[in-house]
Amino acid sequence: MKIVLTTAPRAEGDLERGGLPFLGIGYIAAYLEKFGHQVKITDPHNLLWNTEQAAREILAFAPEAVGVTATTNNRFKAIKLIRELKRQKPALFVFVGGPHFAMTAQNALSVVPEIDCVVKGEGETTTKELLANLTSQESVAGLVFRNKEGKIKETPSRPFTLNINEFSRPAWHLYDLEKYHRRIDGTNIRAIGVISSRGCPNRCAFCVNAAFRGSTLRLRDPQKFVDEVEFLQRQYGFTGFDFWDDTLTVSKDHVRAICQEINRRQLNIKWYARARANTVNQEILAIMARSGCIRISYGGESGSQRILNLIKKGITPQQVISACRWASQAGMAVMVNFMVNLPHETRA
């Protein structure tokens, strides 16, 4: 079957050009190719295509089905694209995924009749089974769809795949990587996104990750992960890497193994990571720095312990301060993210 997997155009005011490819559709594309599907990836979000250009590029492939991923920020752009695709090709099967649609599936199908189906959670296996059962979707776990009577139905959630080494690396050959120009912040080092784990064991009240990717930490084999890093360096010339793990340092043994493998291969790369302040110490940050980590980002969220407790962050302001000091001492640039106007905040 011919399939297009696509992002949606950017929302107005979001002007970043040539950012990082969306890994989710890359992983799904690679998985579908293993089962004989012909897949095209389009990325109007990063390439700044409008609806008309995106629809033109998608339909030029003559797909039988199109999968659209979107965030809350550009959901209306996604809906506009879907409606344009259906206007031009009414018989096209359109399914959607990503955190926003997965969390609002019933509503999406209620208000956007052009959406045929919503894929909940991680998409590799569910999408493969959906494409094999377009007329019998009730047999596929992890879907919200309309039955033959037009009623919205939801199948049981699909268990998360515990061994994510079953999945190939993203279908990098389907991206036009020359058009992506993200730099590691504060540098001129061209970077690409990679991920060494899925899931987050924490339950922050504001975050969708545990619901969307599961609360069980699932790790890629460190050697296979570094294989991908080396492939991107040698094949496409990337020297910078954005480690997209929800929180890289939950397993320090995993981080050590990755850093040791990077050093053993003498890759001479620079990389950027995200971590929780309560999962780092001086030792692990020094190990990361020696393997090329030059920047780290923490979720501080608030300087108030009362607010941190309310949002179930599970950290203290002092842990954030210590984590920043240790990273700086290791030679890393440090960024801390905060949220404002959280419920129950006061001006004081």
KOLSE-77048 format. One record per residue (C-alpha): residue number from 1; chain; x, y, z. Coordinates in nm, 3 decimals. Layout:
// KOLSE-77048
+-----+--------+---------+---------+---------+
: num : cadena :    east :   north :      up :
+-----+--------+---------+---------+---------+
: NUM :      A :       X :       Y :       Z :
...
+-----+--------+---------+---------+---------+
This chain:
// KOLSE-77048
+-----+--------+---------+---------+---------+
: num : cadena :    east :   north :      up :
+-----+--------+---------+---------+---------+
:   1 :      A :   0.000 :   0.000 :   0.000 :
:   2 :      A :   0.117 :   0.355 :  -0.070 :
:   3 :      A :   0.124 :   0.564 :   0.248 :
:   4 :      A :   0.218 :   0.922 :   0.327 :
:   5 :      A :   0.312 :   1.013 :   0.684 :
:   6 :      A :   0.317 :   1.387 :   0.742 :
:   7 :      A :   0.341 :   1.666 :   0.991 :
:   8 :      A :   0.098 :   1.956 :   0.974 :
:   9 :      A :   0.192 :   2.311 :   0.872 :
:  10 :      A :   0.314 :   2.544 :   1.143 :
:  11 :      A :   0.079 :   2.761 :   1.342 :
:  12 :      A :   0.100 :   3.135 :   1.273 :
:  13 :      A :   0.375 :   3.301 :   1.471 :
:  14 :      A :   0.586 :   2.986 :   1.495 :
:  15 :      A :   0.860 :   3.082 :   1.252 :
:  16 :      A :   1.150 :   2.848 :   1.324 :
:  17 :      A :   1.283 :   2.708 :   0.996 :
:  18 :      A :   1.457 :   2.376 :   0.939 :
:  19 :      A :   1.420 :   2.233 :   1.289 :
:  20 :      A :   1.447 :   1.869 :   1.389 :
:  21 :      A :   1.264 :   1.595 :   1.195 :
:  22 :      A :   0.974 :   1.438 :   1.382 :
:  23 :      A :   1.104 :   1.099 :   1.493 :
:  24 :      A :   0.762 :   0.936 :   1.544 :
:  25 :      A :   0.668 :   0.926 :   1.177 :
:  26 :      A :   1.022 :   0.815 :   1.092 :
:  27 :      A :   0.994 :   0.514 :   1.321 :
:  28 :      A :   0.651 :   0.425 :   1.183 :
:  29 :      A :   0.775 :   0.460 :   0.825 :
:  30 :      A :   1.068 :   0.227 :   0.889 :
:  31 :      A :   0.835 :  -0.030 :   1.046 :
:  32 :      A :   0.587 :  -0.013 :   0.758 :
:  33 :      A :   0.863 :  -0.055 :   0.500 :
:  34 :      A :   0.959 :  -0.384 :   0.666 :
:  35 :      A :   0.613 :  -0.514 :   0.573 :
:  36 :      A :   0.627 :  -0.407 :   0.211 :
:  37 :      A :   0.448 :  -0.073 :   0.221 :
:  38 :      A :   0.565 :   0.216 :   0.001 :
:  39 :      A :   0.604 :   0.516 :   0.229 :
:  40 :      A :   0.667 :   0.885 :   0.177 :
:  41 :      A :   0.738 :   1.136 :   0.455 :
:  42 :      A :   0.643 :   1.500 :   0.413 :
:  43 :      A :   0.721 :   1.769 :   0.669 :
:  44 :      A :   0.535 :   2.095 :   0.609 :
:  45 :      A :   0.593 :   2.185 :   0.974 :
:  46 :      A :   0.969 :   2.222 :   0.934 :
:  47 :      A :   0.982 :   2.312 :   0.566 :
:  48 :      A :   0.724 :   2.591 :   0.610 :
:  49 :      A :   0.480 :   2.468 :   0.348 :
:  50 :      A :   0.129 :   2.609 :   0.348 :
:  51 :      A :  -0.179 :   2.389 :   0.321 :
:  52 :      A :  -0.194 :   2.400 :  -0.057 :
:  53 :      A :   0.172 :   2.305 :  -0.104 :
:  54 :      A :   0.149 :   2.030 :   0.156 :
:  55 :      A :  -0.160 :   1.881 :  -0.010 :
:  56 :      A :   0.008 :   1.899 :  -0.350 :
:  57 :      A :   0.321 :   1.717 :  -0.229 :
:  58 :      A :   0.118 :   1.451 :  -0.048 :
:  59 :      A :  -0.124 :   1.376 :  -0.331 :
:  60 :      A :   0.154 :   1.366 :  -0.593 :
:  61 :      A :   0.254 :   1.032 :  -0.437 :
:  62 :      A :  -0.097 :   0.896 :  -0.512 :
:  63 :      A :  -0.135 :   0.753 :  -0.160 :
:  64 :      A :  -0.413 :   0.521 :  -0.051 :
:  65 :      A :  -0.382 :   0.641 :   0.310 :
:  66 :      A :  -0.232 :   0.943 :   0.485 :
:  67 :      A :  -0.129 :   0.967 :   0.850 :
:  68 :      A :  -0.110 :   1.316 :   1.003 :
:  69 :      A :   0.064 :   1.401 :   1.330 :
:  70 :      A :   0.006 :   1.729 :   1.511 :
:  71 :      A :   0.056 :   1.908 :   1.838 :
:  72 :      A :  -0.200 :   2.116 :   2.022 :
:  73 :      A :  -0.026 :   2.424 :   1.883 :
:  74 :      A :  -0.091 :   2.339 :   1.517 :
:  75 :      A :  -0.402 :   2.122 :   1.544 :
:  76 :      A :  -0.612 :   2.367 :   1.343 :
:  77 :      A :  -0.353 :   2.361 :   1.064 :
:  78 :      A :  -0.373 :   1.981 :   1.070 :
:  79 :      A :  -0.751 :   1.993 :   1.037 :
:  80 :      A :  -0.727 :   2.240 :   0.748 :
:  81 :      A :  -0.481 :   2.010 :   0.570 :
:  82 :      A :  -0.700 :   1.704 :   0.626 :
:  83 :      A :  -1.004 :   1.884 :   0.487 :
:  84 :      A :  -0.808 :   1.991 :   0.178 :
:  85 :      A :  -0.687 :   1.635 :   0.120 :
:  86 :      A :  -1.039 :   1.502 :   0.146 :
:  87 :      A :  -1.174 :   1.777 :  -0.079 :
:  88 :      A :  -0.934 :   1.676 :  -0.353 :
:  89 :      A :  -0.952 :   1.302 :  -0.294 :
:  90 :      A :  -1.269 :   1.204 :  -0.099 :
:  91 :      A :  -1.187 :   0.831 :  -0.096 :
:  92 :      A :  -0.850 :   0.886 :   0.074 :
:  93 :      A :  -0.822 :   0.717 :   0.414 :
:  94 :      A :  -0.691 :   0.971 :   0.667 :
:  95 :      A :  -0.576 :   0.873 :   1.015 :
:  96 :      A :  -0.421 :   1.096 :   1.279 :
:  97 :      A :  -0.184 :   1.051 :   1.571 :
:  98 :      A :   0.045 :   1.231 :   1.808 :
:  99 :      A :  -0.023 :   1.347 :   2.165 :
: 100 :      A :  -0.295 :   1.600 :   2.089 :
: 101 :      A :  -0.520 :   1.377 :   1.879 :
: 102 :      A :  -0.452 :   1.075 :   2.098 :
: 103 :      A :  -0.567 :   1.266 :   2.408 :
: 104 :      A :  -0.872 :   1.419 :   2.234 :
: 105 :      A :  -0.970 :   1.135 :   2.002 :
: 106 :      A :  -1.344 :   1.126 :   2.069 :
: 107 :      A :  -1.373 :   1.501 :   2.024 :
: 108 :      A :  -1.162 :   1.498 :   1.708 :
: 109 :      A :  -1.383 :   1.242 :   1.539 :
: 110 :      A :  -1.696 :   1.425 :   1.656 :
: 111 :      A :  -1.605 :   1.764 :   1.513 :
: 112 :      A :  -1.389 :   1.665 :   1.212 :
: 113 :      A :  -1.578 :   1.414 :   0.997 :
: 114 :      A :  -1.289 :   1.410 :   0.751 :
: 115 :      A :  -1.078 :   1.217 :   1.005 :
: 116 :      A :  -1.136 :   0.845 :   0.955 :
: 117 :      A :  -0.944 :   0.711 :   1.254 :
: 118 :      A :  -0.723 :   0.809 :   1.549 :
: 119 :      A :  -0.418 :   0.606 :   1.647 :
: 120 :      A :  -0.357 :   0.623 :   2.023 :
: 121 :      A :  -0.012 :   0.593 :   2.176 :
: 122 :      A :   0.298 :   0.468 :   1.997 :
: 123 :      A :   0.218 :   0.407 :   1.635 :
: 124 :      A :   0.437 :   0.139 :   1.481 :
: 125 :      A :   0.239 :  -0.179 :   1.543 :
: 126 :      A :  -0.102 :  -0.014 :   1.554 :
: 127 :      A :  -0.051 :   0.158 :   1.218 :
: 128 :      A :   0.073 :  -0.162 :   1.056 :
: 129 :      A :  -0.233 :  -0.353 :   1.178 :
: 130 :      A :  -0.469 :  -0.067 :   1.086 :
: 131 :      A :  -0.351 :  -0.067 :   0.725 :
: 132 :      A :  -0.415 :  -0.441 :   0.706 :
: 133 :      A :  -0.767 :  -0.400 :   0.850 :
: 134 :      A :  -0.912 :  -0.077 :   0.711 :
: 135 :      A :  -1.257 :  -0.236 :   0.684 :
: 136 :      A :  -1.243 :  -0.417 :   1.019 :
: 137 :      A :  -1.087 :  -0.163 :   1.254 :
: 138 :      A :  -1.262 :  -0.308 :   1.557 :
: 139 :      A :  -1.005 :  -0.591 :   1.550 :
: 140 :      A :  -0.709 :  -0.353 :   1.600 :
: 141 :      A :  -0.601 :  -0.244 :   1.949 :
: 142 :      A :  -0.523 :   0.122 :   2.006 :
: 143 :      A :  -0.778 :   0.288 :   1.776 :
: 144 :      A :  -1.070 :   0.529 :   1.795 :
: 145 :      A :  -1.285 :   0.510 :   1.480 :
: 146 :      A :  -1.637 :   0.524 :   1.337 :
: 147 :      A :  -1.817 :   0.198 :   1.276 :
: 148 :      A :  -2.039 :   0.131 :   0.972 :
: 149 :      A :  -2.329 :   0.303 :   1.146 :
: 150 :      A :  -2.119 :   0.614 :   1.200 :
: 151 :      A :  -2.088 :   0.568 :   1.577 :
: 152 :      A :  -1.756 :   0.643 :   1.743 :
: 153 :      A :  -1.596 :   0.333 :   1.889 :
: 154 :      A :  -1.274 :   0.279 :   2.083 :
: 155 :      A :  -1.075 :  -0.042 :   2.094 :
: 156 :      A :  -0.869 :  -0.146 :   2.399 :
: 157 :      A :  -0.540 :   0.035 :   2.443 :
: 158 :      A :  -0.237 :  -0.141 :   2.303 :
: 159 :      A :   0.028 :  -0.240 :   2.559 :
: 160 :      A :   0.354 :  -0.057 :   2.509 :
: 161 :      A :   0.628 :  -0.257 :   2.340 :
: 162 :      A :   0.875 :  -0.332 :   2.618 :
: 163 :      A :   1.163 :  -0.430 :   2.391 :
: 164 :      A :   1.199 :  -0.123 :   2.169 :
: 165 :      A :   1.503 :  -0.281 :   2.005 :
: 166 :      A :   1.244 :  -0.461 :   1.791 :
: 167 :      A :   1.202 :  -0.136 :   1.601 :
: 168 :      A :   1.448 :  -0.022 :   1.337 :
: 169 :      A :   1.596 :   0.326 :   1.356 :
: 170 :      A :   1.388 :   0.594 :   1.180 :
: 171 :      A :   1.366 :   0.581 :   0.802 :
: 172 :      A :   1.623 :   0.856 :   0.761 :
: 173 :      A :   1.639 :   0.799 :   0.383 :
: 174 :      A :   1.282 :   0.932 :   0.356 :
: 175 :      A :   1.371 :   1.276 :   0.498 :
: 176 :      A :   1.532 :   1.547 :   0.288 :
: 177 :      A :   1.794 :   1.604 :   0.558 :
: 178 :      A :   1.978 :   1.875 :   0.363 :
: 179 :      A :   1.684 :   2.105 :   0.440 :
: 180 :      A :   1.718 :   2.074 :   0.818 :
: 181 :      A :   1.944 :   2.333 :   0.975 :
: 182 :      A :   1.895 :   2.314 :   1.352 :
: 183 :      A :   2.201 :   2.413 :   1.554 :
: 184 :      A :   2.276 :   2.323 :   1.914 :
: 185 :      A :   2.174 :   2.640 :   2.097 :
: 186 :      A :   2.459 :   2.883 :   2.137 :
: 187 :      A :   2.676 :   2.711 :   1.877 :
: 188 :      A :   2.705 :   2.671 :   1.500 :
: 189 :      A :   2.701 :   2.291 :   1.529 :
: 190 :      A :   2.441 :   2.136 :   1.296 :
: 191 :      A :   2.232 :   1.886 :   1.492 :
: 192 :      A :   1.985 :   1.603 :   1.440 :
: 193 :      A :   1.751 :   1.444 :   1.694 :
: 194 :      A :   1.795 :   1.089 :   1.825 :
: 195 :      A :   1.638 :   0.896 :   2.109 :
: 196 :      A :   1.781 :   0.618 :   2.328 :
: 197 :      A :   1.476 :   0.542 :   2.544 :
: 198 :      A :   1.100 :   0.571 :   2.564 :
: 199 :      A :   0.873 :   0.627 :   2.861 :
: 200 :      A :   0.902 :   0.827 :   3.179 :
: 201 :      A :   0.848 :   0.686 :   3.529 :
: 202 :      A :   0.743 :   1.025 :   3.668 :
: 203 :      A :   0.388 :   1.155 :   3.691 :
: 204 :      A :   0.410 :   1.532 :   3.658 :
: 205 :      A :   0.056 :   1.669 :   3.654 :
: 206 :      A :   0.114 :   1.892 :   3.350 :
: 207 :      A :   0.284 :   1.640 :   3.121 :
: 208 :      A :   0.141 :   1.404 :   2.859 :
: 209 :      A :   0.448 :   1.184 :   2.825 :
: 210 :      A :   0.357 :   0.914 :   3.078 :
: 211 :      A :   0.011 :   0.876 :   2.926 :
: 212 :      A :   0.135 :   0.883 :   2.567 :
: 213 :      A :   0.459 :   0.682 :   2.596 :
: 214 :      A :   0.402 :   0.492 :   2.917 :
: 215 :      A :   0.553 :   0.514 :   3.264 :
: 216 :      A :   0.787 :   0.218 :   3.217 :
: 217 :      A :   1.134 :   0.321 :   3.107 :
: 218 :      A :   1.230 :   0.121 :   2.798 :
: 219 :      A :   1.590 :   0.138 :   2.682 :
: 220 :      A :   1.752 :   0.089 :   2.346 :
: 221 :      A :   2.067 :  -0.118 :   2.333 :
: 222 :      A :   2.348 :   0.138 :   2.382 :
: 223 :      A :   2.557 :  -0.010 :   2.100 :
: 224 :      A :   2.264 :   0.003 :   1.856 :
: 225 :      A :   2.189 :   0.358 :   1.962 :
: 226 :      A :   2.548 :   0.467 :   1.903 :
: 227 :      A :   2.538 :   0.277 :   1.572 :
: 228 :      A :   2.265 :   0.520 :   1.467 :
: 229 :      A :   2.465 :   0.821 :   1.586 :
: 230 :      A :   2.768 :   0.702 :   1.390 :
: 231 :      A :   2.554 :   0.634 :   1.082 :
: 232 :      A :   2.414 :   0.989 :   1.087 :
: 233 :      A :   2.763 :   1.129 :   1.131 :
: 234 :      A :   2.918 :   0.929 :   0.848 :
: 235 :      A :   2.624 :   0.924 :   0.606 :
: 236 :      A :   2.491 :   1.276 :   0.647 :
: 237 :      A :   2.772 :   1.470 :   0.812 :
: 238 :      A :   2.602 :   1.553 :   1.141 :
: 239 :      A :   2.840 :   1.639 :   1.424 :
: 240 :      A :   2.575 :   1.756 :   1.670 :
: 241 :      A :   2.301 :   1.546 :   1.828 :
: 242 :      A :   1.994 :   1.637 :   2.029 :
: 243 :      A :   1.915 :   1.345 :   2.263 :
: 244 :      A :   1.536 :   1.361 :   2.273 :
: 245 :      A :   1.482 :   1.119 :   2.561 :
: 246 :      A :   1.212 :   1.242 :   2.799 :
: 247 :      A :   1.465 :   1.223 :   3.080 :
: 248 :      A :   1.796 :   1.072 :   2.977 :
: 249 :      A :   1.956 :   1.022 :   3.317 :
: 250 :      A :   1.692 :   0.806 :   3.490 :
: 251 :      A :   1.923 :   0.509 :   3.426 :
: 252 :      A :   2.280 :   0.615 :   3.495 :
: 253 :      A :   2.408 :   0.274 :   3.381 :
: 254 :      A :   2.244 :   0.335 :   3.042 :
: 255 :      A :   2.403 :   0.678 :   3.012 :
: 256 :      A :   2.746 :   0.542 :   3.112 :
: 257 :      A :   2.724 :   0.270 :   2.849 :
: 258 :      A :   2.633 :   0.522 :   2.577 :
: 259 :      A :   2.914 :   0.758 :   2.677 :
: 260 :      A :   3.167 :   0.476 :   2.691 :
: 261 :      A :   3.065 :   0.360 :   2.344 :
: 262 :      A :   3.090 :   0.713 :   2.200 :
: 263 :      A :   3.438 :   0.748 :   2.348 :
: 264 :      A :   3.549 :   0.400 :   2.240 :
: 265 :      A :   3.461 :   0.481 :   1.879 :
: 266 :      A :   3.624 :   0.825 :   1.905 :
: 267 :      A :   3.326 :   0.986 :   1.732 :
: 268 :      A :   3.417 :   1.341 :   1.835 :
: 269 :      A :   3.056 :   1.458 :   1.847 :
: 270 :      A :   2.878 :   1.724 :   2.050 :
: 271 :      A :   2.540 :   1.662 :   2.203 :
: 272 :      A :   2.257 :   1.811 :   2.407 :
: 273 :      A :   2.029 :   1.637 :   2.657 :
: 274 :      A :   1.733 :   1.683 :   2.889 :
: 275 :      A :   1.734 :   1.556 :   3.246 :
: 276 :      A :   1.555 :   1.580 :   3.577 :
: 277 :      A :   1.748 :   1.762 :   3.845 :
: 278 :      A :   1.703 :   1.474 :   4.090 :
: 279 :      A :   1.853 :   1.214 :   3.853 :
: 280 :      A :   2.200 :   1.366 :   3.806 :
: 281 :      A :   2.515 :   1.389 :   4.017 :
: 282 :      A :   2.866 :   1.521 :   3.963 :
: 283 :      A :   2.996 :   1.187 :   3.841 :
: 284 :      A :   2.740 :   1.124 :   3.566 :
: 285 :      A :   2.755 :   1.483 :   3.441 :
: 286 :      A :   3.135 :   1.463 :   3.417 :
: 287 :      A :   3.106 :   1.136 :   3.222 :
: 288 :      A :   2.854 :   1.295 :   2.985 :
: 289 :      A :   3.077 :   1.598 :   2.931 :
: 290 :      A :   3.377 :   1.381 :   2.847 :
: 291 :      A :   3.178 :   1.211 :   2.570 :
: 292 :      A :   3.076 :   1.541 :   2.413 :
: 293 :      A :   2.769 :   1.666 :   2.602 :
: 294 :      A :   2.798 :   2.045 :   2.589 :
: 295 :      A :   2.448 :   2.151 :   2.692 :
: 296 :      A :   2.183 :   2.021 :   2.931 :
: 297 :      A :   1.827 :   2.129 :   3.002 :
: 298 :      A :   1.640 :   2.080 :   3.328 :
: 299 :      A :   1.274 :   2.122 :   3.406 :
: 300 :      A :   1.276 :   2.361 :   3.703 :
: 301 :      A :   0.908 :   2.458 :   3.652 :
: 302 :      A :   0.884 :   2.675 :   3.967 :
: 303 :      A :   1.097 :   2.817 :   4.246 :
: 304 :      A :   0.818 :   2.744 :   4.494 :
: 305 :      A :   0.819 :   2.409 :   4.670 :
: 306 :      A :   0.445 :   2.445 :   4.727 :
: 307 :      A :   0.384 :   2.475 :   4.353 :
: 308 :      A :   0.627 :   2.192 :   4.275 :
: 309 :      A :   0.431 :   1.971 :   4.513 :
: 310 :      A :   0.099 :   2.071 :   4.354 :
: 311 :      A :   0.219 :   1.979 :   4.005 :
: 312 :      A :   0.372 :   1.655 :   4.135 :
: 313 :      A :   0.715 :   1.738 :   4.001 :
: 314 :      A :   0.900 :   1.542 :   4.269 :
: 315 :      A :   1.199 :   1.777 :   4.297 :
: 316 :      A :   1.316 :   2.063 :   4.517 :
: 317 :      A :   1.457 :   2.402 :   4.414 :
: 318 :      A :   1.784 :   2.308 :   4.584 :
: 319 :      A :   1.817 :   2.000 :   4.362 :
: 320 :      A :   1.784 :   2.226 :   4.057 :
: 321 :      A :   2.048 :   2.464 :   4.190 :
: 322 :      A :   2.288 :   2.176 :   4.261 :
: 323 :      A :   2.226 :   2.015 :   3.921 :
: 324 :      A :   2.302 :   2.345 :   3.747 :
: 325 :      A :   2.621 :   2.396 :   3.946 :
: 326 :      A :   2.748 :   2.044 :   3.873 :
: 327 :      A :   2.675 :   2.075 :   3.500 :
: 328 :      A :   2.848 :   2.412 :   3.483 :
: 329 :      A :   3.150 :   2.271 :   3.664 :
: 330 :      A :   3.161 :   1.990 :   3.405 :
: 331 :      A :   3.180 :   2.252 :   3.130 :
: 332 :      A :   2.822 :   2.235 :   3.003 :
: 333 :      A :   2.592 :   2.521 :   2.913 :
: 334 :      A :   2.278 :   2.496 :   3.127 :
: 335 :      A :   1.917 :   2.582 :   3.053 :
: 336 :      A :   1.634 :   2.562 :   3.306 :
: 337 :      A :   1.271 :   2.571 :   3.194 :
: 338 :      A :   1.008 :   2.739 :   3.411 :
: 339 :      A :   0.631 :   2.772 :   3.377 :
: 340 :      A :   0.437 :   3.079 :   3.483 :
: 341 :      A :   0.073 :   3.129 :   3.577 :
: 342 :      A :   0.036 :   2.777 :   3.711 :
: 343 :      A :  -0.282 :   2.714 :   3.911 :
: 344 :      A :  -0.261 :   2.845 :   4.269 :
: 345 :      A :   0.038 :   3.069 :   4.201 :
: 346 :      A :   0.041 :   3.408 :   4.368 :
: 347 :      A :   0.231 :   3.727 :   4.285 :
: 348 :      A :   0.457 :   3.662 :   4.584 :
+-----+--------+---------+---------+---------+
